[in-house]
């Protein structure tokens, strides 16, 4: 989505602002010629901003152009570095079983911020991270100098990933930056590396929130930034043999900024697998049994 930690602080567009100052100036000048020139500039400023067509997304389909764009913004990513979103995503991984033996495929690692957070917990497992930008990968290697973490530059849609027994495949704030015309191929490719216990986790901006920034032409929008509706993501996932296990709409700095969803690979159910009871579930069961018995003893 946006690179800055507090996007709305920089959303003011300069053209209407310049127009306002020109308007104030021409009200004070007595020169007819200067008033005419100022009026023309004022008209252009407002019309070019408010009447120009507004697109629904910012999309480039040129892989080389996309790669070069991310090569140029490594310093921006370093400047903003860690934020609350990274720690919330890490918390979600831990809640779903991230541990020292986990194997992770991280698609779109950027400069390796999430890689580093996951690496603190994954000591004996493997993390394989890929990004389209060679400069991102170079910086990620510098930040994550560990023998069990591998990096590669490549296109997520067709890269030959190592055949590890992955516990997690992550697309953290990446899918909206991959042209949607490639999403079907991407999901087909990812499905080849999933087994029944692999959890695919996708985090994206809420499409309405991202559309708002597109409509105001926010200067921090990336070269590919497209609102993604959940139904389209679900359609791709189900087409290639996955099913939804979790979905949440949440906010960090503003309400309903992001959406997180998890998928697993569909497997045929021949015999239902009994669910193991946890202690809290056993206590709850006994409580309900005792409460029902006591209610039965009470007179109506």
Secondary structure, 3 states (H helix, E strand, C coil): CCCCCCHHHHCCCHHHHHHHHHHHHHHHCCCHHHHHHHHHHHHHHHHHHHCCCCCCEECCCCHHHHHHHHHHCHHHHHHHCCCHHHHHHHHHHHHCCCCCCCEEEEECCCCCHHHHHHHCCCCCCEEEEEECCHHHHHHHHHHCCCCCEEEEECCCCCCCCCCCCCCEEEEECCHHHCCHHHHHHHHHHHHCCCCCCCEEEEEEECHHHHHHHHHCCCCCCCCCEECCCHHHHHHHHHHCCEEEEEEEEECCCCCCCEEEEEEEECCCCCCCCCCCCCHHHHHHHHHHHHHHHHHHHCCC
